[in-house]
Amino acid sequence: MSSPRQTKSFLMKRLGEIGVAPASRHGQNFLIDLNLVELIVNSADLGPRDVVLEIGTGTGSLTTLMAPKAGRVVTVEIDGNLFELASEQLIDFPNVQMLQTDALKNKNTFSPVVMDAVGQALSEVPNSRLKLVANLPYNVATPILSNLLLCEHLPHMMVATIQKELGDRIVAQPWSKDYGALSVWMQAQAKTEIVREMSPKVFWPPPKVTSAIVRITVDPEMRAQIPDLRYFHQFVKALFLHRRKFLRANVVSAMKRHLSKEDVDQLMTAMEFGPDARTEQIDIPTLLRFTELVRAKAPDWSL
Ligand SMILES: C[S@@+](CC[C@H](N)C(=O)[O-])C[C@H]1O[C@@H](n2cnc3c(N)ncnc32)[C@H](O)[C@@H]1O
């Protein structure tokens, strides 16, 4: 069984042999610092009951380290050439299922093939739980992380390499420039942490931005405090849509066919929001309460 020596020269040689250059449209920036690959695996604290979903197999370096620890790994790669390369690397791991497909059906939905494979793996591992562990393609990192919290197989944890700027938004607090719909959506149901910032130098080819490993640990008790997850997800997105506008203007515009301005003013008063309140000043428990007041008046609303 080959060890994961994913160095720049190894990658250049292997990709050169098959006449392939890394495709920036697929976010093909490979992690070449083995210590950091190990840090990702250790941060996910994998054990036999864990079913890992990895999006972006690449050459299989992260997969190779995860497979001996996890119960099952479902790994997805969009690129046919990389899929072939990784197939050779992963041939000796019977608990790894490789899929060659786009992990996303569209921006809001996971591929049903991927979800079926995850469901099957979860049903075959005793007392199983799902963990997303991946060096994510940056162009689809946001839909992957936020949609997985809405899909039929809820992850217990997500450990991922993403753009640092996205990591900053995930962990941001009210009153900061990074606090937005993504911060609220994630922190309302999970503990969020930046495990490590990473310089572009630890990837080949180096991306244009600084990266970070984030860990998102879902808290079922917090999640149970959100009666309608889809409504909350969409309403929070609508509230942060125009950051420069006041909260009231955002609510009026989002709810325009469902609530009159008078209705909105009543709700604002009930919440004790002043006329110059802005969404980015409001903490998550308050946004949850506000969502429920609005939902009671406009249950059929959607973005
Ligand atoms: C940042 S690289 C990570 C590769 C490898 N895991 C590593 O750590 O070196 C991202 C990988 O995701 C693949 N990819 C990009 N978009 C994808 C998608 N929508 N679905 C599945 N794989 C995708 C790319 O081809 C690439 O191999």
The ligand as an ORCA input file, in Angstrom:
! r2SCAN-3c Opt
* xyz 0 1
  C      -8.547     21.523     -3.315
  S      -8.515     20.058     -4.289
  C      -8.286     18.852     -3.036
  C      -7.657     17.567     -3.506
  C      -7.119     16.635     -2.417
  N      -8.154     16.205     -1.512
  C      -5.980     17.299     -1.647
  O      -6.147     17.545     -0.449
  O      -4.925     17.535     -2.192
  C     -10.236     19.950     -4.686
  C     -10.635     18.729     -5.505
  O     -12.061     18.780     -5.692
  C     -12.385     18.399     -7.041
  N     -13.689     19.043     -7.326
  C     -13.921     20.323     -7.737
  N     -15.233     20.572     -7.845
  C     -15.865     19.421     -7.481
  C     -17.236     19.055     -7.397
  N     -18.205     19.937     -7.688
  N     -17.550     17.800     -7.014
  C     -16.551     16.903     -6.712
  N     -15.238     17.204     -6.780
  C     -14.894     18.442     -7.155
  C     -11.214     18.930     -7.851
  O     -11.105     18.294     -9.090
  C     -10.041     18.677     -6.901
  O      -9.486     17.400     -7.110
*
